[in-house]
Amino acid sequence: MDLLLKANFHRLESQYTENLDAVQALQGTLIQDILPSVTDELELDAESIRWATEWLSDTCSLFQILRRNKFTRSFAMESIRKTLVWRFDHLWPPDAVLHIPLIHCLPPPAHDPFGRPILIVKVVSFNDSSDAYKPLILRALERLRIHLKRLNHDSRQSESSAPILQYVILLDLKNLSTQSLNIDLVTWTLREAIPQFPGLLAAAFMINYSWAHAGVWSIAKRVLPERAVSRVFFPTQDELRAYFSSAMLPADYGGTLASLTDLRDPLWSDPPSSQRADSGQPSASSSAPLIVAPAPVIVTPIAATSLLNPFFGYPASSAGGAAALHHGRRRKRDLAHTLLVLAWRRWRKHIMACMWIFLFVLTTRGRRAWFVRSGTTGMSLWRALCSTAGL
């Protein structure tokens, strides 16, 4: 495991250094030629152009797209253009991300042996509709991209050395129930969402994995490309500490850091780099003050049974990253409805089985009574006929 991760890291670092000039030249072409074309096509305003320029100035993201296209400039330009249009369809306007307590980024100086930040994701089963969680997953991935760019900006590394290009992720499967797992959401995340942010993850470590999760892994293996499958590991507790060292892990996973609930999470606590002065690419109007129009407030409904709902049991909504009760107060009818829904999800198989047994017994008794009534009626008719015939 260690040798493979080391080889992958040095290969990626070498590719970045060798192709940095090509990436920067590609950036210039994209901003000067491709962006005006997309601006005319989508009728972008000044704020939209600034938002698009921020992404096009992300050297690491463009390098990953160029790398995925085997460093072929024409293919990369077409891919970047499609991704830019996709971003306007799915990520614009840039709404403040609702804090997702299942995703944690360990604060500096915690990192893996190659200086990459560590993500911890507590995987759980989502019973609600997939569509309710897809926007949150996309916003979270965008947040990861912005945070990585901010780390490189704050470190101010020299251009001769490669920046931080990837995360390593610890997937905690302890609370994952395969019986209620939303397979469609898992497939969509692996096949549709993550490929829009190529190269973001260097390795995935499965924590608390058991035989019960084998079915989920078999599905993931069929969806993921072979190169991605080779970067998924199933370490023991000792192997995990040997790779990261105890000083880089929280107490929840055998480390000497504080527990996750006590650690500051820079992913959600720090402001996005798009809200700070961007010292990367110079703006075309750098002499004039930049006035940013406030983003429209988008209200996102949160299901009463959602794990992202701080008022669990009551319907809520999120606007600008802040959650509030949908009706302004906790209503008993909402709680009763939630309890009925949870009871149905928990016991529906038993309830349905009892209903089928009841219907079977009822049907059987009905048929038996019909046969008895039919037999009695038949005997009466036969006797009447015999009497009439004088037999």
LOKE-775298 format. One record per atom (N, C-alpha, C, CB): residue in one letter; x, y, z. Coordinates in steps of 0.1 Angstrom, whole numbers, plus 5000, padded with zeros to 4 digits. Last residue first. Glycine has a CB too. Layout:
% LOKE-775298
AXYZ/...
END
This chain:
% LOKE-775298
L410045974942/L411045864945/L411145844960/L412345904939/G408446164932/G407846054939/G408745944942/G406645994931/A409346384920/A409346274912/A408646154918/A410746234907/T409346554942/T408546584931/T408346464922/T409046704923/S411346434958/S409946444963/S409046464951/S409846544973/C413646484942/C413246344945/C411746344949/C414146284955/L413746764942/L413446694930/L413046554932/L414746694921/A414346804969/A413046854963/A412746784950/A413247004961/R416746674971/R415646624979/R414346674973/R415746654994/W418246854955/W418146704952/W416946644959/W419446634955/L418147094969/L417547084956/L417346934952/L418447154946/S419547014992/S418147064993/S417447044980/S418047204998/M422046974982/M421346864988/M419846894989/M421846825002/G422747234973/G422647124964/G421847004969/G424047074960/T422947374998/T421947414987/T421647294977/T422347534980/T425047245009/T423747235016/T422647275006/T423747335027/G427147304991/G426747164994/G425347155000/G427747095003/S427247584993/S426947524980/S426447374982/S428147524971/R428047615020/R426747665015/R426247605002/R426747815014/V430547495018/V429547435027/V428147485023/V429747485042/F431847655000/F431647514996/F430547455005/F432947434998/W431747895014/W431047885001/W430747744997/W431847954990/A433447835036/A432047865038/A431147855025/A431848005044/R435847805021/R435247695029/R433747715031/R436047675042/R436248065011/R436047955002/R435347835009/R437347914996/G436548195036/G435448235026/G435148125017/G435748365019/R438848085046/R437548065053/R436348095044/R437548155065/T440648175026/T440448035028/T439148005035/T441647975037/T440448455029/T440048395017/T439848245018/T441148415006/L441448485055/L440148525052/L439648465039/L440048685051/V444048385052/V443148315061/V441648355058/V443448345076/F445048575034/F445048435030/F444048355039/F446448375032/L444748805048/L444048795036/L443948645032/L444648875025/F446648745069/F445248775072/F444348755060/F445048915078/I448948725054/I448448615062/I447048625065/I449248595075/W449148985045/W449048875035/W448448755042/W450348845028/M449449125069/M448349155060/M448049045050/M448549285053/C451949025078/C450649005086/C449449025077/C450649095098/A453549135058/A453448985060/A452248945067/A454748935067/M453249405062/M452849345049/M452649195050/M453749385038/I454449425087/I453049455086/I452549395073/I452949615085/H457049345082/H456249265091/H454849295089/H456749285105/K457849545064/K457849405060/K457049315068/K459349355060/R457549775080/R456649755068/R456649615063/R457049845057/W458949865102/W458149745103/W457249715091/W457249765115/R460450095094/R461049985102/R460249855102/R461150035116/R458750245079/R460050205073/R460650085081/R461050315072/W456750285098/W456450215086/W457650165079/W455650305076/A458150435117/A457550305121/A457250225108/A456350325129/L458650665101/L459750585106/L459250445110/L460450655118/V456050755097/V456850725086/V458050635090/V457450855079/L455250805124/L454450705116/L455350655104/L453150755111/L456951005130/L457050875138/L456350765130/L456450895152/T456151205113/T457451155111/T457651015119/T458551245117/H453551255123/H453751205109/H455151145107/H453551325099/A454251355148/A453451235147/A453551175133/A451951255150/L455551585140/L456351485147/L455551345146/L456551525162/D453451725128/D454651695120/D455451575127/D455551815118/R451751755150/R451251675139/R452451635130/R450251755130/K453051925166/K452951785171/K452551705159/K451851785182/R455552145153/R454152105154/R454051965157/R453352135141/R457652385161/R457552245162/R456152205164/R458452185173/R457752665138/R457552605151/R457552455150/R456352665159/G457952745112/G458252835122/G458252785136/G457452955121/H457552555093/H456352625097/H456652725109/H455252525102/H460252475089/H459452505078/H458152585082/H458952385070/L462952595108/L461752515108/L460852565097/L460952515121/A466052645092/A464952695100/A463752595098/A464552835096/A469652685087/A468452595087/A467352655096/A468752455091/A471752855065/A471052855078/A469752775077/A470852995084/G472652875039/G473452795048/G472852785062/G474752855049/G470753025025/G471953085028/G472853015038/G471753225033/A468352825039/A468452945031/A469753015035/A467253045032/S466552525043/S467852595044/S467852705034/S469052495041/S463852395063/S464452445050/S465752515053/S463352545043/A462052115076/A462852235077/A463252285063/A464052215087/P459751905095/P460251965082/P460952095084/P459051975072/Y460951725122/Y460151835118/Y460651885104/Y460151945128/G462851525127/G461451495131/G460451605126/G461351485145/F465551735136/F465051605131/F463651565136/F466051495136/F466651985130/F465451975137/F464751835134/F464452095134/P468851965113/P469151985128/P467851975136/P469752125130/N469151735088/N468151825094/N468451845109/N466751765092/L470651545076/L471151685076/L470251785083/L471351725061/L469151325077/L470251335087/L470951465087/L471351225084/S465651365073/S467051375067/S468051385079/S467151495058/T463051355080/T463851245084/T465251245079/T463251115079/A462051585069/A461951575084/A462851455089/A460551545089/A464051735043/A463051635048/A463151625063/A463251505041/I464352065035/I465051955041/I464051855047/I466052005052/P464452285006/P463652205016/P464552095022/P462352155011/T466252575002/T466252424999/T465552355010/T467752384999/V466152874987/V465552804998/V465552654994/V464152855002/I468553104980/I467952984975/I467452904987/I468852904966/V469053444974/V468853344984/V468053224979/V468153404997/P471453554950/P470053534954/P469953424964/P469153504942/A474353724960/A473753604954/A472353594959/A474553474957/P475154064955/P474753954964/P474053844957/P473854004976/A477754154933/A476354154936/A475954044946/A475454144923/V480654314940/V480054184939/V478654194943/V480754074948/I482854524925/I481554524933/I480854394930/I480654644929/L486154614926/L485254504922/L484054504931/L485954374923/P487454924914/P487054834925/P486054734920/P486454924936/A489854914887/A488554954893/A488154864904/A487554954882/S492154784880/S492254924885/S490954974891/S492655014874/S491454544869/S492154544882/S492254684888/S493554484881/S489854424848/S489654564853/S490154574867/S488154594853/A490754174844/A490854264833/A490554404837/A489854224822/S492654044872/S491454084865/S491654174854/S490454134875/P495153794873/P494853934874/P493553964866/P495954024868/Q494953494891/Q494853564878/Q494453704879/Q493853484869/G495453524922/G495953444912/G496053514898/G495153314911/S494253654943/S495553704939/S496153624928/S496453714950/D491153744951/D491853644943/D493153704938/D490953584931/A489853804982/A490553864970/A491353754964/A491453974975/R487053584989/R488253664992/R488853714980/R489153585001/Q485153424980/Q484653544987/Q485853634991/Q483853504998/S486453214969/S485753294960/S485253424966/S484653224953/S487353074991/S488253164985/S487653254975/S489353084978/P484953065018/P485453025005/P486353124998/P484252994996/P486053095052/P485253145041/P485853095028/P485253305041/D486152815074/D486852915067/D485952965055/D488152875062/S484452605083/S484552725091/S485252845084/S485352695104/W484452395065/W483252465067/W483352595075/W482252385074/L487152315064/L486352305052/L485052385053/L485952155049/P488252325089/P488552435080/P487652435068/P489952445076/D486952245119/D486852195105/D487052305095/D485552115102/R488552175149/R488052275140/R488052215126/R488852405141/L487451905170/L488451965161/L487752065152/L489051855152/D485551785185/D486251895192/D487251965182/D486951845204/T484451585170/T483551685174/T484251805181/T482551635184/L486751415167/L486251495155/L485251615160/L485451405146/S488951455195/S487951385187/S487351475176/S486751345197/A492451545191/A491151555197/A490151475189/A490751695200/L495151315182/L494451435181/L493051435189/L494151465166/T496151065183/T496351145195/T495751285194/T497851155198/G494050785171/G495150885171/G495250965183/G494950975159/G491950605168/G493150565174/G494350655174/G493650435168/Y489750745158/Y490450645150/Y491750605155/Y490550685135/D489050935176/D488050845172/D488550725164/D486950915163/A491151105178/A491051005188/A489950895184/A490651065202/P492551165145/P491751195157/P491551075166/P490351245153/L495951155133/L494551095134/L493851145146/L494650945133/M498551225135/M497751285124/M496251235124/M498351255110/A499851085154/A499751235156/A498851295145/A501151295155/S499950825145/S498950855155/S498751005156/S499250795168/S500450785110/S500950815123/S499850865133/S502150915123/F499550685086/F499350835089/F500150875101/F497850855091/Y500550415086/Y500650505074/Y500550655078/Y499550465064/A500050315111/A501350305105/A501550405094/A501650165101/R497350355114/R498250435122/R499650425117/R498250385137/L496550165095/L496150305094/L497050395102/L494650315098/E497549925105/E498049975093/E497650115090/E497449885081/D495949905129/D497449925130/D497949975117/D498049785134/Q493349875118/Q493649985127/Q495150015128/Q493049975141/T493749775083/T493449745097/T493749875105/T494249625103/P492549905052/P493549885062/P492949845076/P494350015064/F491749875023/F490949825034/F491949795046/F490149695031/F491650114996/F492350025005/F491449995017/F493750085010/V491750214963/V490950194974/V491550084983/V489450144969/R493150234939/R493450334950/R492550324962/R493450474944/S492150064921/S493450034927/S493850124938/S494550034916/V489850194913/V489750074922/V491050044928/V489149954914/A490950374895/A490350424908/A490150304918/A488950484905/R491750214874/R492750294881/R492150344895/R493150414873/E489250114865/E490250024872/E491250094879/E490949934861/P486450314874/P487450274865/P488550194873/P488150384857/L483350214891/L484650284891/L485550234880/L485350274904/V481350024888/V481150164883/V482450234882/V480250234893/R482149784899/R481649784885/R481549924879/R480349714884/K482849864924/K483849814915/K483449814901/K484349674920/A480349924935/A481250034933/A482349984923/A481950084946/I479249664938/I478649764929/I479649874926/I477349824936/S481049554957/S480949494944/S480249584934/S480149364945/W480549724979/W481849734972/W481749664958/W482949664981/V477949634986/V478149774981/V479449784974/V478149874993/G478549374993/G477649404982/G477849544977/G476249374986/A480149405016/A480749345004/A479849374991/A480849195005/H479249475040/H479449585030/H479949535017/H480349695035/A479349255056/A478049305053/A478049415042/A477349365065/W481949215062/W481449135052/W480049185047/W481248985056/S483149555069/S482849415072/S482249345061/S481849415085/Y485149835078/Y484549755067/Y484249615072/Y485449755055/N486250045093/N485049965098/N484349885088/N484150055106/I487150225064/I487250205078/I486050135083/I487550335086/M488950245035/M487750195041/M487850155055/M487150075032/F490450515020/F490750405031/F489350375037/F491750455041/A491450624989/A490350604998/A490650485007/A488950584990/A493450874973/A493250734978/A492050734988/A494550684986/A493251114961/A494351034958/A494150894962/A495551094965/L490751304945/L491051214956/L492151124952/L489751124959/L490551464923/L490451524936/L490851434947/L488951574938/G490551384896/G491751384903/G491751444917/G492751454896/P487751584885/P488751474883/P489951494891/P489151474868/F484851644889/F485951704897/F487151604896/F485551734912/Q483151504875/Q483151644872/Q484251714879/Q481851704875/P483351244886/P484051274874/P484051424870/P483451194863/I481451274908/I482951284911/I483651304898/I483351154917/A478851254895/A479251374903/A480851384903/A478751364916/E478551014879/E478151144874/E478851264881/E476651164874/R479450784892/R479450794878/R479250934872/R478350704872/L479250814920/L480550764914/L480650784899/L480650614917/T476650924923/T477850994928/T479150944922/T477950974943/W475050724911/W475150864905/W476350934910/W473850944909/T475550514928/T475950504914/T476050644908/T474950414906/V474350624952/V475750574951/V476250574937/V475950434958/L471750654944/L472550774948/L474050744947/L472150824962/D470950394938/D470950494928/D471750614931/D469450544925/I471050274964/I471950234953/I472050344942/I471650104948/N470650364994/N470150414981/N471150384971/N469750574982/L470150115019/L471150195011/L470450234998/L472450125008/S468949955037/S468250075033/S469150175025/S467750155045/Q470749755041/Q469349715038/Q468649835033/Q468749665050/T473249845048/T473049805034/T471649775030/T473949685030/S474050105067/S473149995067/S472849965052/S471750025074/L476750245082/L476150225069/L475350095070/L477250205058/N478250315104/N476850335105/N476150315092/N476550475110/K480950245095/K480350195108/K478850205108/K480950255120/L482550325075/L481350255072/L480550205084/L481650145062/D484250605067/D483850525079/D482550465076/D483750625091/L486750665046/L485350635046/L484950545057/L484950575032/L489150905043/L488750795052/L487250775051/L489350815066/I491051025016/I489751025023/I489650895031/I488651035013/V493351275006/V493151135009/V491851135018/V494351075017/Y493251514979/Y492951474992/Y493151324994/Y491551514996/Q495651684957/Q494651584960/Q494351574975/Q494951454955/L497651874953/L496751844942/L495551754946/L497551774931/I499552124964/I498752014969/I497651984958/I498052044983/P502052204938/P501152234949/P500452114954/P500052334945/A505452144932/A504052114929/A503252154941/A503951964925/S507952404927/S507452284935/S505952264932/S507652294950/S508352634913/S509152514910/S508652384917/S510652544913/E506852834924/E506352774912/E507152644908/E506352874900/S506552794960/S507252844948/S506752774936/S508752834949/Q503552844978/Q504652764974/Q505352824961/Q504252614971/R501552954995/R502453034987/R503752964983/R502853164994/S499652865013/S501052815015/S502052895007/S501052675011/D497352995003/D497853035017/D499352985019/D496952985027/H497052864979/H497253004979/H497853054992/H495853084977/N496552604987/N497752634979/N498052784979/N497552584965/L494152635001/L495352585008/L496652615000/L495252435010/R492452724981/R492852814992/R494052764999/R491652835001/K492252484966/K492852604960/K493252704970/K491852674950/L490952334985/L492252294980/L492952414974/L492152174970/H488552474987/H489452464999/H490852424995/H488852355009/I487452434961/I487852564966/I488752564978/I486552644969/R487052154962/R487952214952/R488352354956/R487252224938/L485252134983/L486552064984/L487552124974/L486451914981/R483052264972/R483752324984/R485152264986/R482852294997/E482352094952/E482852224948/E483552284960/E481752314944/L481451884968/L482651864960/L483251994955/L482251774948/A479252014980/A480251964988/A481551944980/A479851844996/R477652054957/R478152174965/R479252134974/R476952234973/L477051784951/L477751864942/L478351994949/L476851914930/I475651714974/I476851644971/I477651724961/I476551504964/L473351884972/L474251894984/L475651824981/L473651824996/P472151794948/P472751924949/P473651944961/P471652034950/K471451524957/K472351544946/K472951684947/K471651524933/Y469451494976/Y470851494981/Y471851534970/Y471151364987/A466951484964/A467151574975/A468551594979/A466351524987/D467151284945/D467251414940/D467351514952/D465951444933/S466751044959/S468151084955/S468251224951/S468550994944/S464551054987/S464751054973/S466151104970/S463751144966/D465650895018/D464850985010/D465250974995/D465051125015/N467450735031/N466250675027/N465350765018/N465450635039/F470850685030/F469850785028/F468550725023/F470350895018/S473250555053/S472150525043/S471150645042/S471450395046/V476550695056/V475250645061/V474350625050/V474650755071/V479950745062/V478950705052/V477750645060/V479550595043/K481751005071/K480950905078/K479750865068/K480450945092/V484851095060/V483451095056/V482750975063/V483251085041/I487551295063/I486851185070/I485351195067/I487151185085/L490451385046/L489051395047/L488551275055/L488351405033/I493551555049/I492751425052/I491351455054/I493351365065/P495851695025/P494851705036/P494051575037/P493951825034/R499251575019/R497851595014/R496851605026/R497451485005/G501851525025/G501351655027/G499951685022/G502251745020/F502551255025/F502951335013/F502351475014/F502551265001/P501551135048/P502951145046/P503451225035/P503551005045/D498651355053/D499251225051/D500751235049/D498551145039/H497951585081/H498051545066/H498651405065/H498951655059/A497551845103/A497251705100/A497251685085/A495851665106/P498152105113/P499052045103/P498751895100/P500452055108/P495052175096/P496552175096/P497052175110/P497152285088/P492151975104/P492852105103/P494352085102/P492452195114/L490351745084/L491251765096/L492051895094/L492151645098/C487151775075/C488451785070/C489351825082/C488551905059/H484151575073/H485151645081/H486451655073/H485351575095/I480851505068/I482151535061/I483051615070/I481851595047/L478551505083/L479151375079/L480451385072/L478151295071/P477551755086/P478251705097/P478951575094/P477451695109/I477552005064/I477251865064/I478151795074/I477551805049/H476252325062/H477252245069/H476752095069/H477552295083/L475352435031/L474852395044/L475852295050/L473452325043/V477152675013/V476852535015/V476352505030/V478152455013/A475752944996/A476452905008/A476152755011/A476152995020/D475752914960/D475052924973/D475952884984/D473752844973/P476453054932/P477152984942/P476553014956/P478653034943/P473652984909/P474553074916/P475253004928/P473853204920/W475652714896/W475352864897/W473852884900/W475752924883/L475852444894/L476552514906/L476252664906/L477952484905/H474552344871/H474452274884/H474952354896/H475052144883/D474952504849/D473752434850/D473452384864/D473652324840/F477552594852/F476552694852/F475152624854/F476552784839/R478852344849/R478952414861/R477852524863/R480352484863/W478452284822/W477852204832/W477752274846/W478552074833/V480052484810/V478652494808/V477852404819/V478252444794/L482552374819/L482152504823/L480652524821/L482852614814/T482552124807/T482452134821/T482052264826/T483852094828/K482852194780/K481652124784/K481452134800/K481651974780/R485352314782/R484252394778/R482952324782/R484252414762/I486952104789/I486852214798/I485552294795/I488052304798/S486751944766/S486251894779/S486052004789/S487251784785/E487952104747/E486552064745/E485952014759/E486351954735/M490552114758/M489752234756/M488252204755/M490252314744/A491251844757/A491151904770/A490352034769/A492551944776/F491451804730/F490551724737/F490251794751/F490951574740/S493651974724/S492251994718/S491151924725/S492351944703/R495751874740/R495252014742/R493852024736/R496152114735/T496351594757/T496051634744/T495251764745/T495151524736/F496851474781/F497651594778/F497451634763/F499151574781/K494851284786/K496251244781/K497051354775/K496051124771/N492651384798/N492651374784/N494051344778/N492151504778/R493551394824/R492551294821/R492451274806/R491151334827/R495251614822/R495851484825/R494851374821/R496251474839/L493351824819/L494351794808/L494951654810/L495451904809/I492151794844/I491351774832/I492251744820/I490451894828/Q494251864861/Q493651734862/Q492851694850/Q492751724874/F494752124853/F495852024851/F495151884851/F496952034861/L492452254861/L492752244847/L493752134844/L493152374841/S492852234889/S491752164883/S491952154868/S490452254885/C495252384892/C495252234896/C494052164889/C495152224911/T494652644885/T495552564877/T495552414880/T496952614880/D491952824882/D492352714891/D493352624883/D491152634897/S490952994864/S492253034870/S492752924880/S492153164876/L488452894859/L489452884848/L490852924853/L489152964837/W487252974883/W487452834880/W488552814870/W486152764876/E487253254879/E487853194891/E488153054889/E486853214903/T485753284856/T487153314855/T487853254868/T487453464855/A483153234865/A483753144856/A485253154855/A483153154842/W482853464882/W482753324888/W483453224878/W481353284890/R482953664863/R483953654873/R484053524880/R483653764884/I480653594848/I482053594841/I483153584852/I482253714832/S478753644867/S478853514861/S480253494855/S477753484851/E478953924869/E479253834881/E479453694877/E478053844891/A478354014844/A479654044849/A479953944861/A479854184854/D476353754827/D476553894832/D477953904838/D475453934843/L475953564797/L476453574811/L476553724815/L477753504813/E474753414776/E474353544780/E474753574794/E472853574777/L475553174767/L474753164779/L474253304783/L475453104790/E477053254744/E476053144743/E475053144755/E476853014743/D478653464753/D477653494743/D476553384743/D478353504729/T480253304771/T479553424776/T478353464766/T480453544777/V481453124755/V480453074764/V479653194769/V481153004776/S483153304741/S482253224734/S481053174743/S482953114727/P484753404762/P483853494755/P482753424747/P484653584746/L486053154770/L485153224779/L484253324772/L485853294790/I487753104748/I486653014751/I485553084760/I487152884758/D489653324747/D488853274735/D487553194739/D489753194726/Q490753394772/Q490653494761/Q489753454750/Q492053524755/I490553174788/I490053294793/I489853394781/I490953354803/L491752974771/L490452954777/L489853084781/L490452854788/T494353074767/T493453054756/T492053044760/T493852924748/G495353074794/G495253194786/G494253184774/G496653234781/Q495252794799/Q494452894807/Q494253024799/Q495152924821/L497252694782/L495852664780/L494952754787/L495552514785/A499452804794/A499152844781/A497652814778/A500052774770/Q499352654818/Q499252804819/Q498952854805/Q500552864824/V499752394808/V498452434815/V498252584815/V498552374830/A502252414798/A501152384789/A499852414795/A501152234785/D503752454821/D503752554810/D502552534801/D505052554802/L503352214834/L502852334840/L502752444829/L503752384851/N504251964828/N503152014820/N502652154825/N502051914819/E506151894847/E506551884833/E505451954824/E506651744828/T504751914871/T505952004868/T506252004853/T507151954876/Y502851714868/Y502451854870/Y503651944866/Y502051874884/Q504351484866/Q503551524855/Q503151674856/Q502251434854/S505551474892/S506351494880/S505551534868/S507051354877/E503251434907/E504051554909/E504951584897/E504851544922/L502451184898/L501551294896/L502351434897/L500351294906/R504651024906/R504251034892/R503351154889/R503450904888/H504551064934/H505751114926/H505451124911/H506951024929/F502050934939/F502351074943/F503451134935/F502651084958/N502450674930/N501450754924/N501650904927/N500050714930/A504550584948/A504750594933/A503750674926/A504750444928/K503150604973/K504350684970/K504650694955/K505550624977/L501150414969/L500750554971/L501950644969/L500250574986/L502750184966/L501850224956/L501450374957/L500550134955/L504050174991/L504850184979/L503950234967/L505550054975/D501850135009/D502750255010/D503550274997/D503750235022/M500849885000/M500050005000/M500950135000/M499150005012/
END
